[in-house]
Amino acid sequence: MVPETCCVLFLTTICCSASSLSLSEVEAMSWSFLRDVLSGVNKYSTGIGRIWLAIVFIFRLLVYVVAAEQVWKDEQKEFECNIRQPGCENVCFDYFFPVSQVRLWALQLIMVSTPSLLVVLHVAYRESREKRHRKKLYKDPGSMDGGLLCTYLISLLSKTGFELGFLFLFYKLYGGFNVPRLVKCDMSPCPNTVDCYISKPTEKKVFLYIVVVTSSLCIVLNVIELTYLVFKYSIKCCFRGYIEKVQESKRGNKKLSSVNHNGTTLFQGNDEVTIFGIQGDGRNLPTSQQQE
């Protein structure tokens, strides 16, 4: 009974603390958590990756939190049709905006930023592995090599895929990257074709263009960084193989030179005789050869 009572008290405390927070405070906590995650990835990113992070912070996350949310606030209340048929405005709004544009933008930010968490988790796994074994297993847990390189490449591919997928969703759901002033709706229960007006269409169009431009720029940066890393480590692997071959050939030449220095091969008819320990004064030669 005691553990159950503790669990109930713990859950009650969490629920009370969550209910005491306003929606804006919860949203602020969520975006600050996302900011902290992206800041942690910054330590392990390349120069191109840091540019990507700057664009996500300034032109996407900051613009969304500061301005975009206010533009789409109460968008359903401000959606008006020139008829007062009950349910007509709701049906038309749901038809033209099946998902709110600003919520789809927020979902895009979350999904695009999530793959970067894989890199942080991989580095944390390396650090915990070194603590568990109590010895140095890596030159640097954050060094971009081996498994961490593969994780970073996977995160780049995932971010690029999410960006392309959400751009496609924006295009398909809203019939292109445009916010019209007037839409015509003939959905039931509307008695006929009615004119519906979207609030702040120009302002929403500007922010939608910001979404498209920043997403396209992030895709280009991801592709450039992916190409750079693959090219860089491919060249490094080729040079490493070449250096290993050169070192092996040098070791082979050293072995041959040591054999030539310590032994001489003589040919007597069809027989091959090797005489070791030859010196310049001939003291180590057999007696018969010294006499000759």
N, C-alpha and C positions, 0 to 999 in steps of 0.2 A: 504493500500500500504506500510505503514511503516514496519509492521511485516514481509511482504514478502521480502522487501528489506534487512532487518536485517538477515533473514534466508539465502538469497542468499549470502550475504557477509560472514556469518558464514561458510557456506559450501565451499565457495571459499577459505577462509583462511585455512580450514582443508585440502582441496585438495592440495593447494600450499605447506603447511608444509609437507604433506605426500610425495609429489613428490620430495621434496628437500632431503628426506632421502634415502639413498642407501638401497639395498636389505639386505646387511649384517647388517646394523644398525637396520632394522626392525626385522630381525631374532634375533639379540642380545636382543632387547627389549622384544620379545616374550618369549625367554628362561629365561630372568631375571624375567619376570612376573610369569612364572611357578615356578622359584626358590623361589620367595617371597611367593607364595601360599603354597608351601611345608614347608617353614620355619614357617609360621603361624600355620600349623597343628602340628608342632613339640611340641608345648606347651601342647597340649591335648593328646599326644600319650603315650602309655605305653613304657617300655624299649624295647620290641620287635619291636614296631612301629618305634622307633628312629633308630634301626639297619636297618630297611627297608628303611627309609629315607636316611641314609648314603649310602647304596648300590645304591639307585636311583641317588643320587647326584654324587658320585664318579665314579662308574663303568658303569653308563648308560648315564646320562646327560652330564657329563664332557667328557667322552670318545667320545660321539657323536659330541659335539660341537668342540672339539679340533682336533680329528683325523678322525673320520668316514666320515664326510662330504667331506674331502679332498680326501679320497680314492675313493669315488663314483663320484667325480667331472668329468664332461664330459664323463660319461661312455658310452653314445650312440656314441659319436665321436670315442672312442677308441675300439668300437665293430667292428671287421673287418671280412669280408667273402672273400673267394678266388674267387670272381667273381664280375664284375663291372656292372651287370645288374641293371638298375635303379629301385629303390624301393625294391630290394631284401634284402639289409641289414636292412632297416627299418622294413620290415615285419617280418624278423627273430628275430630282437631284441624285437619287440612287442610280439612275440609268446613266447620267453623264459623269458622275463621280463615284464609281463603285468603291474606290479606295481614296481617301483624302490625300491630295498631293503632298501636303506637308508631312503626313504620317508615313507615306511611302518614302519620302526623303529621309526621315528619321530612321526608318528601317534600313535604308540603303547605307547610311552612316554606320549603323551598328554592325551590319553584315560585312561591310568592307573593312572595318577596323578589327573584327574578331580574328581573322587569320594571323594578324601580328602577335596575338597572344600565344600562338604556338611557339614562336621564337623565345619569348620570355619563359615559358614553361620548360622548354628544352634546356635553356641555360640553368634554370633552377634545378632540373634533374641532374645535370652535370655536377653542380655544386653539392647537392645532397649525396651524390654517389661518392665524391671525394671525402666528404665528412664521414660517410659510413665506412669506407675502407681506410680512412685515416692516412692517406698518402696522396701524393700529387699524381693524378691520372691524366691531366691535360696540361699543356703549356699555359693555356688561359681558358677558363670555362666559356668565355664569350668569343673565342677566336672562331673565325668563319672557316671551318674545315670539317670534313667528314660528315657526320650525321646532321650537325647544325647547318651546314651548307644546304643539304637536301631539304631540311625543314624550312629554311629561308626561301628556297626556290619554290617549294610547295605553297608557301604563304603568298608569294608573288603571283603564282598562277591562280590561286583561289581569289585573290583580290581583283585580278583582271577579269575573271569569270563573273564575279558578282557585279562588277561595274557594267559589263556588257549586258548581263541579264536584266539589271534594273533599268538601263537605258531602253532596252527592248520593251520592258513593262510600261514605262512612261509613254512610249510611242503607241503601243497597242491599246492601252486603257483609255487614253485621252485623245486618240485619233491624231497623233502628231505632237510636236512641241509648240502648242499654241493654246491660248486661253481666249476664246471668243467672247464678245460682249453679249451676244444674243444667241440662244439656241432654241430650236423648235422641237416641241415634244408632243407626241400623240399617243402616249402610253395610257392604258386604262388605270384609273377611272376618269381620266380627262375626257370630257365629252367630245372634243375636237382637237385639232392642232392648235397648241397654245404657244405663245412667246414667253420664254423665261430669260431672265437677266442675271448675269453673274456679277457679283460685287468685285470691285477693284481689279478688273481684268488686265489693265496695263501693268500694274504693280506686280501682279502674280506672274505675268508673262516675263517680266524682267528677272524675277527670282528663278523661274523655270529655266531661263537661258543660262543663269549662273550655275544651276545644277548640271545642265548639259555640258557647258564649257569646262567646268572643273572636273567632271567625270571623265571627259575626253582627255583632258590634260593628265589626269592621274593614270589613265590607261596607257598613254604614250610613255610616261615616266616608268611605269611598271615594265613595259616591254623593253625599254632602253636598259633598265637595271638588270633585267633577266638576261638580255643579250650580253651585257658587259660581264656579268658574273660567269656565264657559261664560257665565253671567249677567254676570259682571264684564267680560269682554272683549267681549261683545256690546254692552253699554252703552257701553264705551269706543269701539268702532267706530262706533256710532250718533252719539255726541257728536263724534267726529273728523270724520265726514261733515258734521254740522251746522255745525261750526266752519269747515270748508273752504268750505261754501256761503256762510256769512256773510262770510268774508274775500273771496271772489270778488265778492259783491255790493258790498262796500265798495270794492274796487278798481275795479269798474265805475262806481260813483258818483263816485270821484275823477277818472276819465277824463272823465266827462260834465261835471263842474265845471270841469276845466281847459279843455275846449273852449268852454264858455260864457264863461269868463274871457278867453280869447284871441281870440275871434271872435264877430261878431254877424251874424245873417241878416236881410237886408232883402228886402222883396217889392215889386217894381215891376210892376204889372199881373200878367201871367202868368209873369213871370220872377222867379227867385230869385237874389239876389246876396248873397254873403257878403263882408263887409269886415273885414279883420284889422287889428290894431294900433290899435284905438280907444282913445283916452285922453280924459281929462276936458276938456282945453283945446282939443281939436279940431285940433291941429296936424298930425296924420297923416291927416286926411280929405282927399279929392280937392278940387281948387280950386273946382269948381262948387258942391260942397256947403258949403265954407267960406264962399263968398260968399252962399249962401242963408242 
